[in-house]
Amino acid sequence: MKTPTDTRLIPKPGFVFTSRSSPYWQRASEGELLLQRCRDCGHLQHYPRSLCVRCWSHDLDWQQAAGTGTVWTYTVVAIPGHPAWGPHVPYVLALVELDEGPRLMTNIVDCPPDTVYCGQAVRLLPGRDETDNQTLLQFTLIH
């Protein structure tokens, strides 16, 4: 089988949908970020799981995140791990600590990569990848 050399023809890896993560991805498609909340101990967590990582309860629901946080750590990607992201380099891959506590891996967009630093305030800036028909929960700097 011949592989395409034009990176525009290489699809990006898709999201993983499960019965547990379905509400998360549904709201993400509307540009909203959800966190799981344990009904027993109140712990907030991200990514969606089948149990609370603090008390192991299975009694979980969802809470909308404020969409603000800080850059906990980051890297500027110059050589992508997958060829479909080749046209987007350089880009910022970051671990953002949300104001609610959980951390999530995301991109910092709409700014020069060399302006990002640890501890910097960020806010949710959902974007649409029309090529892959996906809403991306990315963040941008708060100036």
N, C-alpha and C positions, 0 to 999 in steps of 0.2 A: 504494500500500500504506500503510495506516495504522500508525503506530508507537505502541506502548503508552505511556501517560503515567504509569502506575504503575511506579515503578522496580523493584518486586519482580518484575515480569514481564520485565524486561530481563536476559538472561543475561550473566554476566561473560565476557570473552574467555577461552577455554580454554587449556590447556597445549598446547605443540607437541610431539608425539610423533614421533620418528624412530627408525630402527633403532639409531642411536648413543646416543640418550637414553633408550631403553626401560628399561634396568636402573635408571637414575637414578629415573625416575618410578615404577617398580614398588616400589622400596625407600622412596621418598617416601610412597607410599600406606600403608606400614607405619610411618610416622613416623620414618624414618631418613634421614639426610643423607649422600649419597655424594659423593666427590670422585674425579675421574679421576687416575690415577697412571701416569706413563710408566715402563715396564719398563726402558728404556735409561738414562735419566738420573735417575729418581726424582722428577722434578718433579710437584707436585700442582697441579691446575687445576680451575676451575669457571667456566663452564658446560661441559657435555659437547661435545667437538669430535672431529673425525676424526683429528687429529694433535696431537702435543705442541707447545705454543707455544714451548718453549725449544729443543728439538733437532730438531723436525719428524718425529720417529719416529711410526709408526702403531701401534706395539706398546704399547697402553694397556690398563689394567685399572682396577679400582675399589677404593677404600679407604673404609671408614666413617669419617666425621668425628666428632670428640669431641663436637661440638655446642656448643662454647663459643667465645667471641671477644669483640671489642670493637666499639663503635659507631665507625666511621671518619668518617662524616658522616651527616646525616639532614635531613629536612624534615617539618614538620607539614602535612599536606594538608587544606586547608579547602574547596577547590573541586576535585572529582575530575576527572580527564581522561576519564572514561567514566561515563555516567549510572548504571550498575549499582552503582558504589561510593558513590553519593550518600547512602544511609542510614548509611554507616559513618564519615562525617566527624565530627569531625576524626580523622585517623589518622596514625601515624608511618611514613613510608617511609624506610628506612635502608640504608646500605651498611655491612655488617658484615664486619670482617676476622676470619676464623676463626683460631683458635690455630695451625692448620696452615699459614696463609699466604694462601690465596686469599680474595678478597672476593666477597660476593654481595649482591644487592639483596633485601630482605625487609621485613617489617613488624615493629615492636616493639609487642607487645601486652600486655594485662593490667597496664597502668599508665597514669596520667594522662600525656598527651602532653608536658606542661610539666616532667616529671621526667626526661626523656631528655637526655643530653648526650654530646658527643664524648669518646671514651676510656673510656666506661662499659662495664663487663663485662656480657655477656649470655650466655644459654644458650638452646638450642633448646627451643621449646614448640610442638610440632606441634598444629595445630587442624584440625577437620573443618568444611568448609563443606557442610552438608547440602543446601542449595539447589542447589548445583552439583555435589554428590557428589565433592568433591575434598579431599585432605589438603593443608593449607597448612603449609609449613615456615617458621614464624614464630619470633621470638625474644622473650624477656622479660628484664627486668633481673635481675641478680644483686645482691641486697642484702647 
